């Protein structure tokens, strides 16, 4: 459930190793994994940098 107006909750699936790493980094900063992800995604979007996606 989204909290507040003009918000939306997103859920994603990812490799277990990546999820573990995100949780480890969040815990080291005394943050929830969702709050940590929000912070890093916000910083990336605000940077204006583009991702280069390619099949491997």
C-alpha positions as CSV (number, residue, x, y, z in Angstrom):
1,X,0.0,0.0,0.0
2,X,1.3,3.4,-0.9
3,X,1.7,6.0,1.8
4,X,0.5,9.5,1.2
5,X,-0.7,11.2,-1.9
6,X,1.1,10.9,-5.2
7,X,3.1,7.9,-4.1
8,X,3.3,4.4,-5.4
9,X,4.8,1.2,-4.1
10,X,6.9,-0.9,-6.5
11,X,8.0,-4.5,-5.9
12,X,10.9,-6.1,-7.7
13,X,12.4,-9.6,-7.9
14,X,16.2,-9.9,-8.0
15,X,19.0,-12.4,-7.6
16,X,19.4,-13.6,-4.0
17,X,23.0,-12.4,-4.0
18,X,22.0,-8.8,-5.0
19,X,19.2,-8.7,-2.4
20,X,21.7,-9.9,0.3
21,X,24.2,-7.2,-0.7
22,X,21.5,-4.5,-0.6
23,X,20.3,-5.7,2.8
24,X,23.9,-5.8,4.2
25,X,24.6,-2.2,3.0
26,X,21.3,-0.9,4.4
27,X,21.9,-2.6,7.7
28,X,25.4,-1.1,8.0
29,X,23.8,2.3,7.7
30,X,20.9,1.5,10.1
31,X,18.4,1.8,7.3
32,X,15.7,-0.5,6.0
33,X,16.5,-2.1,2.6
34,X,13.6,-0.2,1.0
35,X,14.8,3.2,2.4
36,X,18.4,2.4,1.2
37,X,17.1,1.5,-2.3
38,X,15.0,4.7,-2.4
39,X,18.1,6.8,-1.5
40,X,20.4,5.3,-4.1
41,X,17.7,5.3,-6.8
42,X,16.9,9.0,-6.0
43,X,20.6,9.9,-6.2
44,X,21.0,8.1,-9.5
45,X,17.9,9.7,-11.1
46,X,18.9,13.2,-9.9
47,X,22.4,12.7,-11.4
48,X,20.9,12.5,-14.9
49,X,23.2,9.6,-15.8
50,X,21.9,7.0,-18.2
51,X,22.2,3.3,-17.8
52,X,23.7,1.4,-20.7
53,X,21.8,-1.9,-21.0
54,X,23.1,-4.7,-23.1
55,X,22.4,-8.4,-23.4
56,X,25.1,-10.6,-22.1
